[in-house]
Amino acid sequence: MPQQPLADIGLIGLAVMGENLALNIADHGFKVAVYNRTTDIMRKFIARENPPGGLVGCETIQQLIAAVKRPRKFIILVKAGPAVDAVTQQLIEAGIDTDDIVVDCGNSLFTDTIRREKQYADECKFFGSGVSGGEIGARFGPSLMPGGDPNSWQHLRPIWEAIAAKVDPKTGKPIETATPGHPVTTGVPCTAYLGPNGAGHYVKMIHNGIEYIDMQLIGEAYWLMSNLLGLKAPELSRIFATWNQGDLDSYLIQITADILQQPDPMHMGDYLVDYILDTAGQKGTGKWTSTNALDMGVPANSITEAVFARFLSALKHERIDASKPLTGPTPSYTGNKEQLINAVRDALYCSKICAYAQGFQLMREAQKEYNWKLDFATIAAIWRGGCIIRARFLQKITDAYTRNSDLVNLLLDPYFNDQIKTGQTNWRNVVSLAATNGLPAPAFMSAMAYYDGYRSVRLPANLLQAQRDYFGAHTYERTDQPRGQFYHLDWPEPSRPQIAIVKGAGGGH
Ligand code: 2AM
């Protein structure tokens, strides 16, 4: 019997993401060897789907290794955490070469990817690639965020560029015409090499943090319009559909319009959204972003606020009990309806700019911390298609960083600055309305606090430093003296002030 040609890549882990990614790769004419710990799942997958490009079912890790061309490339798509190490160890024990490339495409914490790259360096090239776009993205074109050894990237690149989502080179808009067996083959791929070790998984984590705040902002817009204007789901759906024609054009706004017009399958004439329990779940990647912001000392307050908003939503029982004793105003709005809808739109857009500014600030800081050189224009560009946060807006971010790759903060780009100038009166009115009507809008409010804090020459931290010096002799610097000179006042005896220059910085709290 003639020998079957070897597969271009192997894939381990045939849950939905793994299956769909394998089918996507095969649709692009690559041969994929697939393996799953539970063999029956692999057999059923092969029996169900065997595209002409080719899937090769492997029953053991040894078979998988024998089925793939050198340098061998393996995608691991198993649950993030110990399973990734378990599978990598299995590959190593089964005899892969030091030049073989093991790509973790799961939602791994970037520090694990950094650790794994080092830990397995003598046995293989461990590589991390973020994948965004959910099941549909994996099947027809995800946004792929690769990070690892640059030489390994050259081997992965043809497959990654083929299977990634594509955007129109002129408009930057996603080309979403793929169907099984008919992939999109033209356009600019939503993938690019992002840097060594954990850079890809880091950027994916930031993507997810931004996704949290994007969703929270949309939720607040929906909630304010629904409570202040008494609008029902179908009308709200039409508003979001209209917004989707303009600057807010994005996947998340589009699905919001779809969701809001979905009738409830159990109550004729009602809408499903009104029956869905208001407690949000999470898988933890938003928390990772927030933890990273705290670790690095970056004020990503809106991203963090979005995570807290989910936590608060989960306290459903407590909220029900608290709703009785804890009072507040009854929402009422008597102004112009169209004006308020426009104002909420502007509030959403201005807040979104601040949220993305925070996400990019995190990446700016991380590249110093982890010794990467991240290209922000490229990162925004590969998020234009395939991923959950895909949006027209991302082309604007690409443009901003193309104009100035050293941009200190997105807010300082002329386009974004202009947008906030235009929208901020409406934004402030919406935040005020939320406050006076007792409606929680933590994302709108925190984004505004970020904007106003960031543009403030002075903040009340002078008083804070005084307090720290008062109770803990933590010292302070003075506005009329050079930076780096630290002072301490003997506070408890204010009638006999004594100033002493203290060398070196003070301690904690
Ligand atoms: P399974 O079908 O045998 O459970 C998502 O959980 C995917 O990861 C599944 O394909 C699952 O295989 C696989 N997986 C989870 N833990 C694993 C492990 N420790 N080793 C190998 N595969 C694992």
Residues whose N, C-alpha, C, O or C-beta is under 5 A from the ligand:
A	BS01	2AM	G13 L14 A15 N36 R37 T38 I41 L77 V78 K79 A83 A86
